Amino acid sequence: MQTDFMKGVVVPILTVIDENERIDEAGQRAQVDYVIEGGVSGILAFGSNGEFYMVEEDEMERGLKIMVDQAAGRVPVYFGIGAISTRKCCRLARMAAQNGAAAVSVLQPMFLKPTYDELYNHFKTIAESVPETPVLLYNNPGRVGYTLSARLVDELAHNVPNIVGMKDTSGDITQTAEFIRRTRDVGFKVFGGKDTLLYASLCHGAVGGVCTAANFMPELITDVYNKYAAGDLAGSLEAQFKLDPVRLSMDAASFPVAAKDMAALRGRKVGVPYLPTLRTPEGPARQGFLKTMTEAGLL
């Protein structure tokens, strides 16, 4: 299966909505252009920072069509799946494949505490529902309450032909490295999922990162990858250190509104978050955004 396109900085693109919580087509198209012009290598529609958990299926399909059309082959568009039921995940995967997604990314089921066999069957069944589409696993223990094990990823990578990579948002570089070590013999593509660990992930053999920061400072986050790929390790590390304070300041705000807040501070018209989340009010968190963004030369 062709997976050479899986590399670089992939942005979990913001979902731009209007006051009625409908996708703002013009705004979404503008955001697609902005991140592509900023140098990203791919777009992930309806990732965590794309607020997938807020969006109805018909609206997801409309949004995916808009993004695929606007990207126009300049970069691949991945589709994020975060449903709990296997059946719904399969339905979303088929919809994405039919509408031009280059690959799908599947989060482990939240709220449940599935066994090894349940998880294995879940991911295998989803992948088999779209056998011609590359499938990425998405490990986000901070949001779902448990991690994918190295053994599970190893067996899925070796036994299911179209499970070809993953995004690891564990924040545990030892775990990320273990995913890479155990699957490197089959060319499994591991993306780092923490913006602050992009350089470290690349050093351990990751092919890139799925990076929220590319929504509002694509020039900085892609600089980390581009310098690393060019062999400028010292420059890549300095680029990482330049963006880290900005990324860390986001943690003081309610998830996931900081990315939209920071994009707005840079003049981007990305709409409001879905309720019940609200824009970050005046106070220490917002002042932290302004301070770190100014120091990084973004404002």
Secondary structure, DSSP 8 states (H G I E B T S, - for coil): ---TT--EEEEE----B-TTS-B-HHHHHHHHHHHHHTT-SEEEET-GGGTGGG--HHHHHHHHHHHHHHHTTSS-EEEEE--SSHHHHHHHHHHHHHTT-SEEEEE--SS----HHHHHHHHHHHHHHSTTS-EEEEE-HHHHSS---HHHHHHHHHH-TTEEEEEE-S--HHHHHHHHHHHGGGT-EEEE--GGGHHHHHHTT--EEE-GGGGT-HHHHHHHHHHHHTT-HHHHHHHHHHHHHHHHHGGGS-TTHHHHHHHHHTT---B---TT-----TTHHHHHHHHHHHHTT--
